[in-house]
Amino acid sequence: MTIEENVTALLAELPLGVELVAAAKTRTAMEILEAYRAGIKIIGENYVQEAERSYKAVGNKVKWHFIGHLQKNKVNKAVAIFDMIETIDSAELAHEIDKRCQEIRKIMPVLIEINSGREKQKTGVLPENAEELIRGIASLTNLSVQGLMTMGPFSGNPEDARPYFIVTKKLFDEIASLNIENVTMRYLSMGMTNSYMVALEEGANMVRIGTKIFGER
Ligand SMILES: *Cc1c(COP(=O)(O)O)cnc(C)c1O
């Protein structure tokens, strides 16, 4: 199967209103362009340096989502490229993004990354700390909180991911019901190649898919 065939099949399969993020870590600009020509509108990148390379070749034909762990010293470069940062998990990171966006007069849509599996070594904020984090950064004028993102613990079996998606969707609904000013719960980003169908069943409206589009890494 070619990238084009993979994208065509996926786009035909996803329900209306679900955003498809093509997770492009380790992929070349050529591969990204092939995905774009087949209908991909959003590219997900994990590393700022890799994204800079691809961005030079691909430009603003696509939207760029940051889906990796963002280090503070890379924020300056990241805000120049990305249209959304999906992995906010600390007030410190949010403040740095706000500051750098202020300098270039940009309002950055962001998602809050939830550590739904409560994994010690993992990034993301614990579900019970999400509300406090969101209230703390809601007043940042160059940031626009638009939803939640989660990975969940890795497992070969997609069913294993279901409880983590359920926890995140519940939190998504709870935070939406708080009606916090400058915060919308519009996007729920969860599900990857092996788990996106389960994620969709549990309420995801944004899925991040790499392998099923580009092949094995
Ligand atoms: C790599 C990656 C994906 C996609 O993973 P696949 O299993 O290749 O579909 C999704 N989200 C994040 C954060 C990733 O790093």
The ligand as a Gaussian input file, in Angstrom:
#p B3LYP/6-31G(d) Opt

LIG

0 1
 C        4.158000       8.403000      16.986000
 C        2.986000       9.017000      17.639000
 C        1.670000       8.748000      17.212000
 C        1.341000       7.791000      16.087000
 O        1.760000       6.491000      16.375000
 P        1.476000       5.299000      15.352000
 O        1.398000       4.114000      16.240000
 O        2.621000       5.259000      14.407000
 O        0.189000       5.586000      14.676000
 C        0.639000       9.405000      17.854000
 N        0.847000      10.252000      18.875000
 C        2.088000      10.529000      19.300000
 C        2.255000      11.482000      20.443000
 C        3.186000       9.914000      18.716000
 O        4.412000      10.198000      19.174000

